[in-house]
Amino acid sequence: MKPFDASGNFHPVEVGGGLRRLAVRGAGVTVFAQGLTFAAQTVATIALARLLMPSDFGVVAMVTTFSLVLLSFGQNGYSEAIIQREEMSHALASNLFWICTGVGTLLALVFAASGPLLARFYGDSRVIVIALWVSLSIFFSNLAVVHIALLKRALRFSTTSKIDVAANVLSVVVSLVFGIYGLGYWALVAAVVVRPVIQLIGAWYVCRWMPSLPRRVPGTSSVVRFALHVYGRFSFNYTTRNTDNLLVGMRFGSASLGFYKKAYDLFLLPANQLYIPVSDVVLSTLSRLERGSAEYRRYFLNGLSVLAFVSMGAGALLTLTAKDLIRLLLGEKWSPAGHIFAFFGPGIGIMLVYFTSGLIHLSIGRADRWFRWVVLEFGVTVLLFCLALRWGPVGIASAWSASFWILFVPAFIYAGKPIHFGIAPILAVVWKYTVASLVAGLTSALIIRNITSLVVAQGLLAAVARIACTSVLFVALYLVMVTVLHGGPEHLFRFARLIPEMLPSSRRRTNASGVEESPVEPAGTPAEMSPSAASSGCRDQQEVGKA
C-alpha cells in the first residue's frame, strides 16, 4: 500500500454506505486473527509450563514489568493520533516517524543501562543481561508504529492482522526451540525480542512508504499533545496494572510472582481476545461519526451490548472452570495459580465493559480528559492493593475485581459528559447480562457440586469431564436467562445474524489507497438499526476498545 498521493495527502477511504459492514468485517478479521494467535500461544504456554520453572516466568516478569511501558511509547499515543486525526499528510507522518524513532532509541538505551538498578531492587543479578536484550524490543517496536498506524487508518485490518499473526507465531516457534534445548528463561526473552522484529519487517514490506526528513509542519504540535495525553494515560494505567507484580515479587518472591502472573494472564485473556484486537477498528468507525449524534450513540450501544453479552458470559465460565483449566493446560505444579484466579474471575466481565469508556474519550478527541481520569483510577486501585496485600496474591486479585466495580459508573459519567451521553443507557444495556451471568454461574456451581462422583474424581480425564459438563450447563442456563430478561429470543437471533457479517466476503473492490471494501448496501436496505432496537443492544457492530 502507498498511503499518500503525489501531493503528499493521505488517500481517502471512500466507504459510502458500507461503514457498518467494514467495521463489522474488520472486527471479525481481527478477532479471527487473534484466535489463531491465541491457539499458537496456548501451545507455547502448555509446552513452556512443562519445560520451564515458575521462577523463570517470574524473573522475566520482573524485567518486562518495566520494559513494556517504554515499548508502548508510540503504540499508545501516536498510533491513535494517526488513526483518529481528520487529515494526515506525508510530511506530518514523517515528523511523527522521527519523533517515535528518536524517543524509542533513547528509551532503549536508558532501559539497557538500568539493568544493575533492577538487579539491586529485586536482589537477582539475572535481570541485568535480560534487561539488555529486552531493550532491543523497545527500539524495534517504535520503528514500526507509524507504518502500522497508516495501514489501520486505511482500514487495512486484514493486512495488520496477518502481520500480528506471523509475528506471534514465529516468536512462539523461537521460544519453543529455546525451551526444548534447555535454555530456561531465555526462551521467554527470545519471544519478547523476536515479535517486534517480525512486525517491523511486515509493516515496512506492506506499507510502501519512506519518511522524508523532518521539517516544520502545521499540526505537528497538536498531534504530539494528543499523543502525549494518550501515552500519559497509558503510563499511569500501566503503572497501576503492574504495581501488583511489583508488590507480589518484592514481598513474596519470584515463585509466587510466577503463579500470580499466570492467573493474571488468564484474567486478561478475554480482553486480549475480545477487546484489544478490534480497538482500532472501533476507534476508526466512531471517529467517522458526528460526536454525540444519535448515530454515534447507536453504534456505541449496539457494540457495547455485544461485548457485554460475550464478556459477562466468558468471565463467569472462566471463573467456574479456571482451576481445572490450569491443571489441564499447565500441569499440577501450577495449581496455586488456579486458586488465585478464583478471586480474579468476578472482575472479568465488568473489566471489559469498563474499558470501553476510553473509546468515548478518544473518539471525541478528548485524550486530556482520559488522562485526568486515569490519575483517579491509579489512586483508587493502588489504595486497594495496599489494603489487600496482607492477604497475599489472592488479596491483590480481589482488589483488581473490586476496582472495576467501584469505578464503572463514575468512569462512564465522566467520559460521556462532553457529549451529554448519560449513564442510564449504559446501565440499561449491561445489567441484564450481569444478572444472567450471576444466576447461571451460581446455579451451575450448585448443580456440579452435588454431583459427588464428578467433584472428587482425580486426573486429567476428570478435569476434562468437569470442564465439559460445567460449560454445557452454564451456556444453556446463560442463554435461557438472557432470553428471559430480554423478553424473548430475538436478541440472540440478531447476535447470530451478526456472525456471518464478520466473515470475509468473496465480493470486494479495492479503492485508490488499496483498502478492501465491502459492497455498498443496495438502495432501500437500512445500514443501521432503528434507535429503539439500538437501546436493547443488538445487531449493528460489536464493540471494543483499548486497555
Summary of the structure (lengths in Angstrom):
residues: 547
radius of gyration: 23.1
end to end distance: 28.4
largest distance: 73.5
contacts: 1950
relative contact order: 0.14
helix: 78%
strand: 1%
